[in-house]
Amino acid sequence: MCQCMSFTAGRQRSDIIGGGSVRLVEAPNGHDEWHFNWSLELTFSDGSTKRYDWCCGNVDYDRTTVTQPL
């Protein structure tokens, strides 16, 4: 499943790349455990893109947040 979102922020490319992070928060129900691969693609106003791919993410009832640097 692919979840897409768009947003406009007052940040420059140089503010994000190497200086930011992305955080995924999930609330598993009960003793669920989720394993997944995830990706993020940023498209900038100049038309350039930057893609990040992460594998082997997991969340469960004790660990609900995954954070990765950009």
QUIJOQUI-V719478 format. One record per residue. N is the residue number from 1. RES is the residue in one small letter. SS is DSSP state (~ for helix, > for strand, _ for the rest). OMEGA is omega in degrees with one decimal (NA if undefined). Layout:
N/RES/SS/OMEGA  N/RES/SS/OMEGA
This chain:
1/m/_/178.2  2/c/_/175.1  3/q/_/-178.3  4/c/_/175.4  5/m/_/177.2  6/s/_/174.9  7/f/_/177.1  8/t/_/-179.2  9/a/_/180.0  10/g/_/-179.7  11/r/_/174.6  12/q/_/178.1  13/r/~/-178.1  14/s/~/177.3  15/d/~/-173.4  16/i/~/-176.4  17/i/_/-179.7  18/g/_/-177.2  19/g/_/-176.2  20/g/_/176.7  21/s/>/175.4  22/v/>/-177.7  23/r/>/176.6  24/l/>/179.9  25/v/>/179.1  26/e/_/179.3  27/a/_/178.1  28/p/_/-178.3  29/n/_/179.0  30/g/_/-178.5  31/h/_/176.4  32/d/_/172.2  33/e/>/-176.8  34/w/>/174.9  35/h/>/-173.9  36/f/>/166.4  37/n/>/-180.0  38/w/>/-177.4  39/s/>/177.8  40/l/>/174.5  41/e/>/178.7  42/l/>/175.2  43/t/>/-175.0  44/f/_/-175.2  45/s/_/177.5  46/d/_/178.6  47/g/_/178.9  48/s/_/179.8  49/t/>/173.6  50/k/>/-177.9  51/r/>/175.5  52/y/>/175.9  53/d/>/177.7  54/w/>/177.7  55/c/>/169.2  56/c/>/174.3  57/g/>/172.8  58/n/>/173.5  59/v/>/174.9  60/d/>/-175.4  61/y/_/177.9  62/d/_/-177.0  63/r/_/-172.5  64/t/_/-175.3  65/t/>/174.1  66/v/>/179.4  67/t/>/178.0  68/q/>/177.0  69/p/>/174.6  70/l/_/NA
